[in-house]
């Protein structure tokens, strides 16, 4: 259990940046939904940040995982740091140049005329994200979690501050709401005709801080390219890129398809752009489960690659998977049962709360994505990364087909179901293949019990309608506490509950 505690402590530390960052970003949801009164005004943020998420996978083309694998296997961190960063830098320059050239076509395809300047900014954002990916991976491998977290938090707080500065302070002055004497100064750099642009500009400025905060990691870098070594690294890494790309497309397909497949008039008095924005804002709420996964991923990559040669690695994978599921199921229950409170706190306008029904489904889908991420270690540790491409490809096909079939019938609820079904199928296929090539003694009954009991609780609670929050919040809190007590009673021995009770006076 000492090894597990070490992983848990590192996950918790990485979780500071993820959870604090996401919580602070949640504060932007009410800001954005207040500033942009029409949901369609926020549509570009959903579409274009989905585009960025997909392209970030292409920019690094799996080199992060390749760096972890080869640096830990050979012990030569410096050589693989220089090689992977050289490759990512060169590829990033080419890709960003292509994005800039294709900017007019991209905005035309997405139906955002006159917004090509946003695509130019996104090209810079994606390049910076790619450039800092390998230095961040190095910090994780060197177990410098505190510095990793510190840099991430500075970026997060800078992004929040810039959003408030542009959307509240500068716009308020420009509109004459306050400090009118500063209008000439603000007019030098603030364009009152820009609206959603300032969300992207704030992101670009905040990301640029990475280059300054990590300057020593770039001074320590020297361009290096060894063709035979790169080809070996590429053979391992490119399936990871395809896996990540298909996986990201799998999670983004719903938002890519919704606006185009939703029949006109499906939601009364709501356009397809409105529906996309409503779904996008509710999707952000479900991401709390994904935070646990991301925090775990930051710690787990270097942890498992460092322990790859340990004969006890399969048992360790099984134990980690069990407790990972326990934690994520608790988050899923808390998030789903308190949907009404979360909606009031973070979706300030009632129009956005229309989509809250998708939150439990999306949260469950994220849970299975996290389980899949853990299951996927078998093909990373056994150097069979091609299997990842196959599994993700199956998931992507299911997602695309189900979105095409379900969106015209069920709207954005169909998007949530497509994501969930795809995630479950990927888990099942990955488990079956893994048991054939890299057997791991997973705690299947434990996982089924926790996920099944949580699903039943959430389903039954959906029939209980309590309009008064003063009654609903304590009731849902009691249900969450009851579920948590049940886990403690079941896992009392492993949690050391007996030893704890014996120490009590």
C-alpha positions as CSV (number, residue, x, y, z in Angstrom):
1,X,0.0,0.0,0.0
2,X,3.0,2.3,0.5
3,X,3.5,2.5,-3.3
4,X,-0.2,3.2,-3.7
5,X,0.0,6.0,-1.1
6,X,2.9,7.5,-3.0
7,X,0.9,7.6,-6.2
8,X,-2.1,9.0,-4.4
9,X,-0.1,11.8,-2.9
10,X,1.4,12.8,-6.3
11,X,-2.1,12.6,-7.8
12,X,-3.4,14.9,-5.1
13,X,-0.6,17.4,-5.7
14,X,-1.2,17.4,-9.4
15,X,-4.9,17.6,-8.7
16,X,-4.4,21.0,-7.1
17,X,-3.7,22.6,-10.5
18,X,-6.5,20.6,-12.2
19,X,-9.2,21.0,-9.5
20,X,-8.4,24.6,-8.5
21,X,-8.0,25.5,-12.2
22,X,-11.3,23.9,-13.1
23,X,-13.1,25.5,-10.2
24,X,-11.8,28.9,-11.1
25,X,-12.7,28.3,-14.7
26,X,-16.2,27.3,-13.5
27,X,-16.4,30.9,-12.2
28,X,-16.0,32.0,-15.8
29,X,-19.2,30.1,-16.8
30,X,-21.5,32.5,-14.9
31,X,-19.3,35.4,-16.1
32,X,-19.6,34.3,-19.8
33,X,-23.2,33.3,-19.6
34,X,-23.9,36.8,-18.0
35,X,-21.8,38.8,-20.4
36,X,-23.1,36.9,-23.5
37,X,-26.8,36.9,-23.1
38,X,-27.5,34.8,-26.2
39,X,-26.2,31.2,-26.1
40,X,-25.3,31.5,-29.8
41,X,-22.7,34.2,-28.9
42,X,-20.6,31.6,-27.1
43,X,-20.9,29.1,-29.9
44,X,-17.4,29.9,-31.3
45,X,-15.8,29.0,-28.0
46,X,-17.3,25.5,-28.1
47,X,-16.4,24.8,-31.7
48,X,-13.0,26.3,-31.8
49,X,-11.7,25.1,-28.5
50,X,-12.8,21.6,-29.6
51,X,-10.7,22.2,-32.7
52,X,-7.8,23.1,-30.5
53,X,-8.2,20.1,-28.3
54,X,-8.0,17.8,-31.4
55,X,-5.1,19.6,-32.9
56,X,-3.0,19.5,-29.7
57,X,-2.9,15.8,-30.1
58,X,-1.5,16.2,-33.7
59,X,1.1,18.8,-32.6
60,X,2.8,16.5,-30.1
61,X,2.2,13.3,-32.2
62,X,2.5,11.0,-29.1
63,X,6.0,12.2,-28.2
64,X,5.1,12.8,-24.6
65,X,4.5,9.1,-24.0
66,X,7.5,8.1,-26.2
67,X,9.6,10.4,-24.1
68,X,8.4,8.7,-20.9
69,X,8.9,5.2,-22.2
70,X,12.4,5.6,-23.6
71,X,13.8,8.0,-21.0
72,X,12.8,5.6,-18.2
73,X,14.0,2.5,-20.1
74,X,17.4,3.9,-21.0
75,X,17.9,6.3,-18.2
76,X,19.1,8.9,-20.7
77,X,16.6,11.7,-20.1
78,X,18.7,14.5,-21.7
79,X,19.1,12.7,-25.1
80,X,15.4,12.0,-25.5
81,X,14.4,15.4,-24.1
82,X,16.5,17.1,-26.9
83,X,15.3,14.7,-29.6
84,X,11.5,14.9,-28.8
85,X,11.5,18.6,-28.2
86,X,13.4,19.2,-31.5
87,X,10.8,17.1,-33.4
88,X,7.8,18.8,-31.7
89,X,9.2,22.3,-32.4
90,X,9.8,21.5,-36.1
91,X,6.4,19.9,-36.6
92,X,4.7,22.7,-34.7
93,X,6.1,25.4,-36.9
94,X,4.9,23.6,-40.0
95,X,1.4,22.9,-38.6
96,X,0.8,26.5,-37.3
97,X,1.9,27.9,-40.7
98,X,-0.7,25.6,-42.4
99,X,-3.4,26.7,-39.9
100,X,-2.7,30.4,-40.6
101,X,-2.8,29.8,-44.4
102,X,-6.1,27.9,-44.1
103,X,-7.7,30.3,-41.6
104,X,-10.2,31.8,-44.2
105,X,-11.3,28.3,-45.1
106,X,-11.7,27.2,-41.5
107,X,-13.9,30.1,-40.5
108,X,-16.0,29.6,-43.6
109,X,-16.4,25.9,-42.9
110,X,-17.4,26.7,-39.3
111,X,-19.7,29.5,-40.4
112,X,-17.9,32.3,-38.5
113,X,-17.3,34.9,-41.2
114,X,-14.9,37.7,-40.4
115,X,-13.3,35.7,-37.5
116,X,-10.1,34.6,-39.3
117,X,-8.0,36.6,-36.7
118,X,-9.2,34.2,-34.0
119,X,-7.7,31.3,-36.1
120,X,-4.4,33.2,-36.2
121,X,-4.4,33.4,-32.4
122,X,-5.3,29.7,-32.2
123,X,-2.3,28.8,-34.3
124,X,-0.1,30.6,-31.8
125,X,-1.9,29.0,-28.8
126,X,-1.5,25.5,-30.3
127,X,2.2,26.1,-31.1
128,X,2.9,27.2,-27.5
129,X,0.9,24.3,-26.1
130,X,3.0,21.9,-28.2
131,X,6.3,23.6,-27.3
132,X,5.8,23.4,-23.6
133,X,4.4,19.8,-23.6
134,X,7.8,18.1,-23.5
135,X,9.2,20.4,-20.7
136,X,6.1,19.7,-18.7
137,X,6.6,15.9,-19.3
138,X,10.2,16.3,-18.1
139,X,9.0,18.0,-14.9
140,X,6.7,15.1,-14.3
141,X,9.4,12.5,-14.9
142,X,11.8,14.3,-12.6
143,X,9.0,14.3,-10.0
144,X,9.0,18.1,-9.8
145,X,5.3,18.2,-9.2
146,X,5.3,21.4,-7.1
147,X,6.9,23.4,-9.9
148,X,4.5,21.8,-12.4
149,X,1.5,22.8,-10.3
150,X,2.9,26.3,-9.7
151,X,3.3,27.1,-13.4
152,X,-0.1,25.7,-14.2
153,X,-1.8,27.8,-11.5
154,X,-0.1,31.0,-12.6
155,X,-1.4,30.4,-16.1
156,X,-4.9,29.7,-14.8
157,X,-5.0,32.8,-12.6
158,X,-3.6,34.9,-15.5
159,X,-6.4,33.6,-17.8
160,X,-9.1,34.5,-15.3
161,X,-7.7,37.9,-14.6
162,X,-7.5,38.7,-18.4
163,X,-11.1,37.5,-19.0
164,X,-12.3,39.9,-16.2
165,X,-10.1,42.7,-17.5
166,X,-11.3,42.6,-21.0
167,X,-14.9,41.5,-20.6
168,X,-15.8,43.5,-17.4
169,X,-13.3,46.3,-16.8
170,X,-12.5,47.4,-20.4
171,X,-16.0,46.8,-21.7
172,X,-17.5,48.7,-18.8
173,X,-15.2,51.7,-19.4
174,X,-15.8,51.5,-23.2
175,X,-19.6,51.5,-22.7
176,X,-19.4,54.4,-20.2
177,X,-20.6,52.4,-17.2
178,X,-17.7,53.6,-15.0
179,X,-14.4,55.4,-15.0
180,X,-15.3,57.3,-18.1
181,X,-12.1,59.4,-17.9
182,X,-10.1,56.2,-18.8
183,X,-12.0,55.8,-22.1
184,X,-9.3,57.4,-24.3
185,X,-6.6,55.1,-22.7
186,X,-8.7,51.9,-23.0
187,X,-9.7,52.9,-26.6
188,X,-6.0,52.6,-27.6
189,X,-6.2,48.7,-27.3
190,X,-9.8,47.7,-26.7
191,X,-12.1,47.0,-29.7
192,X,-15.7,47.4,-28.7
193,X,-16.8,45.4,-31.8
194,X,-15.0,42.4,-30.5
195,X,-17.0,40.1,-28.2
196,X,-16.0,36.4,-27.9
197,X,-12.6,37.3,-29.3
198,X,-11.4,38.4,-25.9
199,X,-11.9,34.9,-24.5
200,X,-9.4,33.6,-27.1
201,X,-7.0,36.6,-26.7
202,X,-6.9,36.1,-22.9
203,X,-6.0,32.4,-23.5
204,X,-3.2,33.4,-25.8
205,X,-1.6,35.9,-23.5
206,X,-1.9,33.6,-20.5
207,X,-0.3,30.7,-22.5
208,X,2.6,33.0,-23.5
209,X,3.6,33.2,-19.9
210,X,4.6,29.5,-20.1
211,X,7.5,30.4,-22.2
212,X,8.8,32.8,-19.6
213,X,8.1,30.6,-16.6
214,X,9.9,27.7,-18.2
215,X,12.8,29.6,-19.8
216,X,15.4,27.6,-17.9
217,X,14.1,24.3,-19.4
218,X,14.6,25.8,-22.9
219,X,18.0,27.1,-22.1
220,X,18.9,23.6,-21.1
221,X,17.7,22.4,-24.5
222,X,19.9,21.9,-27.6
223,X,18.6,21.0,-31.0
224,X,19.4,17.3,-31.7
225,X,18.2,14.9,-34.4
226,X,19.3,11.3,-34.6
227,X,17.4,9.7,-37.5
228,X,17.6,6.0,-36.4
229,X,16.7,6.9,-32.9
230,X,13.8,9.1,-34.0
231,X,12.5,6.3,-36.3
232,X,12.5,3.9,-33.3
233,X,10.8,6.5,-31.1
234,X,8.3,7.3,-33.9
235,X,7.3,3.7,-34.3
236,X,6.3,3.6,-30.6
237,X,4.8,7.0,-30.5
238,X,2.7,7.4,-33.6
239,X,0.0,4.9,-32.6
240,X,-0.3,6.9,-29.4
241,X,-0.9,10.0,-31.5
242,X,-3.6,8.2,-33.5
243,X,-5.0,6.8,-30.3
244,X,-5.2,10.3,-28.8
245,X,-6.5,11.9,-32.0
246,X,-9.2,9.3,-32.4
247,X,-10.0,9.5,-28.7
248,X,-10.3,13.3,-28.8
249,X,-12.4,13.1,-31.9
250,X,-14.5,10.6,-30.0
251,X,-15.1,13.0,-27.2
252,X,-15.5,16.0,-29.4
253,X,-17.7,14.6,-32.2
254,X,-20.9,15.5,-30.3
255,X,-20.1,19.2,-30.4
256,X,-18.9,19.0,-33.9
257,X,-22.1,17.3,-35.2
258,X,-24.8,18.9,-33.0
259,X,-25.0,22.2,-34.8
260,X,-25.2,20.5,-38.2
261,X,-27.5,17.5,-37.4
262,X,-30.0,19.1,-35.1
263,X,-33.3,19.6,-37.0
264,X,-34.5,23.2,-37.2
265,X,-37.0,23.9,-34.5
266,X,-36.1,20.8,-32.5
267,X,-36.0,23.0,-29.3
268,X,-38.7,25.6,-29.2
269,X,-37.4,29.1,-29.6
270,X,-33.8,27.8,-29.7
271,X,-31.5,27.7,-32.7
272,X,-29.0,25.0,-33.3
273,X,-26.2,27.4,-32.1
274,X,-28.2,28.0,-28.9
275,X,-28.4,24.2,-28.3
276,X,-24.7,23.8,-28.9
277,X,-23.9,26.5,-26.4
278,X,-26.3,25.1,-23.8
279,X,-24.8,21.6,-24.2
280,X,-21.3,23.0,-24.2
281,X,-21.8,24.8,-20.9
282,X,-23.4,21.7,-19.2
283,X,-20.6,19.6,-20.6
284,X,-18.1,21.7,-18.7
285,X,-19.9,20.8,-15.4
286,X,-19.5,17.1,-16.1
287,X,-15.8,17.6,-16.5
288,X,-15.3,17.4,-12.8
289,X,-14.9,13.7,-13.1
290,X,-12.4,14.3,-15.9
291,X,-10.3,16.4,-13.5
292,X,-9.7,13.3,-11.3
293,X,-8.6,11.5,-14.4
294,X,-6.3,14.2,-15.6
295,X,-4.7,14.6,-12.1
296,X,-4.2,10.8,-12.0
297,X,-2.7,10.8,-15.5
298,X,-0.1,13.4,-14.6
299,X,1.2,11.2,-11.8
300,X,0.5,7.7,-13.3
301,X,2.5,8.1,-16.6
302,X,5.9,8.4,-14.9
303,X,4.9,6.1,-12.1
304,X,3.9,3.1,-14.2
305,X,6.7,3.5,-16.7
306,X,9.2,3.6,-13.9
307,X,7.7,0.4,-12.5
308,X,7.3,-1.3,-15.9
309,X,9.9,-4.0,-15.2
310,X,8.6,-4.9,-11.7
311,X,7.1,-8.4,-11.7
312,X,4.3,-7.1,-9.5
313,X,3.3,-4.5,-12.1
314,X,0.0,-6.3,-13.0
315,X,-1.1,-6.5,-9.4
316,X,-0.3,-2.9,-8.9
317,X,-2.3,-1.9,-12.0
318,X,-5.3,-3.8,-10.6
319,X,-5.1,-2.2,-7.2
320,X,-4.7,1.3,-8.7
321,X,-7.7,0.7,-11.0
322,X,-9.9,-0.4,-8.1
323,X,-9.3,2.7,-6.0
324,X,-9.4,5.0,-9.1
325,X,-12.9,3.7,-9.8
326,X,-14.0,4.2,-6.2
327,X,-12.9,7.9,-6.2
328,X,-14.4,8.6,-9.6
329,X,-17.7,6.9,-8.7
330,X,-18.0,9.1,-5.6
331,X,-17.4,12.2,-7.8
332,X,-20.0,11.0,-10.3
333,X,-22.6,10.5,-7.5
334,X,-21.9,13.9,-5.9
335,X,-22.1,15.7,-9.2
336,X,-25.2,13.9,-10.4
337,X,-27.2,14.2,-7.2
338,X,-26.5,17.9,-6.8
339,X,-27.3,18.8,-10.3
340,X,-29.9,21.4,-9.2
341,X,-27.5,23.3,-6.9
342,X,-24.6,23.2,-9.4
343,X,-27.0,24.6,-12.1
344,X,-27.9,27.5,-9.9
345,X,-24.4,28.3,-8.8
346,X,-22.7,28.0,-12.2
347,X,-25.4,28.6,-14.9
348,X,-26.6,32.0,-13.9
349,X,-29.3,32.2,-16.7
350,X,-32.1,29.7,-16.7
351,X,-31.8,29.0,-20.4
352,X,-28.5,27.2,-19.8
353,X,-30.0,24.9,-17.2
354,X,-32.2,23.3,-19.8
355,X,-29.4,20.9,-20.6
356,X,-28.6,19.7,-17.0
357,X,-30.2,16.3,-17.7
358,X,-27.1,15.4,-19.7
359,X,-24.7,15.9,-16.8
360,X,-25.1,12.4,-15.1
361,X,-24.7,10.7,-18.5
362,X,-21.7,12.7,-19.5
363,X,-20.1,12.2,-16.0
364,X,-20.6,8.4,-16.3
365,X,-19.0,8.5,-19.8
366,X,-16.0,10.3,-18.4
367,X,-15.8,7.7,-15.7
368,X,-15.5,5.0,-18.3
369,X,-13.0,7.0,-20.3
370,X,-10.9,7.1,-17.1
371,X,-11.2,3.3,-16.7
372,X,-10.2,2.9,-20.3
373,X,-7.1,5.1,-19.7
374,X,-6.0,2.7,-16.9
375,X,-6.8,-0.4,-18.9
376,X,-4.7,1.1,-21.7
377,X,-1.5,0.8,-19.8
378,X,-1.2,-2.9,-20.8
379,X,-0.4,-2.0,-24.4
380,X,1.9,0.9,-23.5
381,X,3.9,-1.2,-21.1
382,X,4.1,-4.2,-23.5
383,X,5.0,-1.9,-26.5
384,X,1.8,-3.0,-28.4
385,X,0.6,0.6,-29.0
386,X,-1.0,-0.4,-32.3
387,X,-3.8,-2.0,-30.2
388,X,-4.7,1.5,-28.9
389,X,-5.4,2.7,-32.4
390,X,-7.7,-0.2,-33.0
391,X,-9.7,0.2,-29.8
392,X,-10.0,4.0,-30.2
393,X,-11.0,3.5,-33.8
394,X,-13.8,1.2,-32.8
395,X,-15.0,3.8,-30.2
396,X,-14.8,6.6,-32.8
397,X,-17.0,4.7,-35.3
398,X,-19.6,4.0,-32.7
399,X,-19.6,7.6,-31.6
400,X,-20.0,9.0,-35.1
401,X,-22.8,6.5,-36.1
402,X,-24.7,7.0,-32.8
403,X,-24.5,10.8,-33.1
404,X,-25.8,10.7,-36.7
405,X,-28.7,8.4,-35.6
406,X,-29.5,9.9,-32.2
407,X,-29.1,13.7,-32.5
408,X,-32.0,14.2,-35.0
409,X,-34.2,12.2,-32.5
410,X,-33.0,13.2,-29.1
411,X,-31.0,16.4,-29.5
412,X,-28.1,16.9,-27.2
413,X,-29.3,14.0,-25.0
414,X,-28.5,11.8,-27.9
415,X,-24.9,13.2,-27.9
416,X,-24.5,12.2,-24.3
417,X,-25.8,8.6,-24.9
418,X,-23.5,8.2,-27.9
419,X,-20.5,9.3,-25.8
420,X,-21.4,6.9,-23.0
421,X,-22.0,3.8,-25.2
422,X,-18.8,4.4,-27.0
423,X,-16.8,4.7,-23.7
424,X,-18.3,1.5,-22.4
425,X,-17.5,-0.5,-25.6
426,X,-13.9,0.8,-25.6
427,X,-13.5,-0.4,-22.0
428,X,-14.8,-3.9,-22.8
429,X,-12.7,-4.3,-25.9
430,X,-9.6,-3.0,-24.1
431,X,-10.1,-5.4,-21.2
432,X,-10.7,-8.5,-23.4
433,X,-7.6,-7.8,-25.5
434,X,-5.5,-6.9,-22.5
435,X,-6.3,-10.2,-20.7
436,X,-5.1,-12.1,-23.7
437,X,-1.8,-10.2,-24.1
438,X,-1.0,-8.8,-20.7
439,X,-3.2,-10.4,-18.0
440,X,-4.1,-8.2,-15.0
441,X,-6.2,-9.5,-12.1
442,X,-8.7,-6.6,-12.0
443,X,-11.3,-6.4,-9.2
444,X,-14.2,-6.8,-11.6
445,X,-16.9,-7.5,-9.0
446,X,-15.8,-4.5,-7.0
447,X,-16.0,-2.3,-10.0
448,X,-19.4,-3.6,-11.1
449,X,-20.8,-3.2,-7.6
450,X,-19.7,0.4,-7.2
451,X,-20.7,1.5,-10.7
452,X,-24.0,-0.4,-10.6
453,X,-25.1,0.8,-7.1
454,X,-24.2,4.4,-8.1
455,X,-26.2,4.1,-11.3
456,X,-29.2,2.8,-9.4
457,X,-29.0,5.6,-6.8
458,X,-28.7,8.3,-9.5
459,X,-31.6,6.8,-11.5
460,X,-34.0,6.5,-8.6
461,X,-33.1,10.1,-7.5
462,X,-34.1,11.4,-10.9
463,X,-37.8,10.6,-10.0
464,X,-37.6,12.7,-6.8
465,X,-38.4,16.3,-7.7
466,X,-37.7,18.8,-5.0
467,X,-38.1,22.4,-6.1
468,X,-37.0,24.0,-2.8
469,X,-33.2,24.1,-2.7
470,X,-33.2,24.5,1.1
471,X,-34.8,21.0,1.2
472,X,-33.1,19.5,-1.9
473,X,-29.5,20.3,-0.9
474,X,-29.6,18.6,2.6
475,X,-31.5,15.6,1.1
476,X,-29.0,15.1,-1.7
477,X,-26.1,15.7,0.7
478,X,-27.5,12.9,2.9
479,X,-27.7,10.5,0.0
480,X,-24.1,11.3,-0.9
481,X,-23.0,10.7,2.7
482,X,-24.9,7.4,2.8
483,X,-23.2,6.2,-0.3
484,X,-19.8,7.2,1.1
485,X,-20.5,5.4,4.4
486,X,-21.4,2.3,2.4
487,X,-18.0,2.4,0.7
488,X,-16.2,2.8,4.0
489,X,-18.0,-0.1,5.5
490,X,-17.2,-2.4,2.5
491,X,-13.5,-1.3,2.3
492,X,-13.0,-0.9,6.0
493,X,-10.2,-3.5,6.2
494,X,-8.2,-2.1,3.4
495,X,-8.7,1.5,4.7
496,X,-7.4,0.4,8.1
497,X,-10.7,1.2,9.7
498,X,-10.1,-1.4,12.4
499,X,-6.7,0.0,13.4
500,X,-8.2,3.5,13.5
501,X,-11.1,2.4,15.8
502,X,-8.6,0.6,18.1
503,X,-6.7,3.8,18.5
504,X,-9.8,5.7,19.7
505,X,-10.1,6.2,23.5
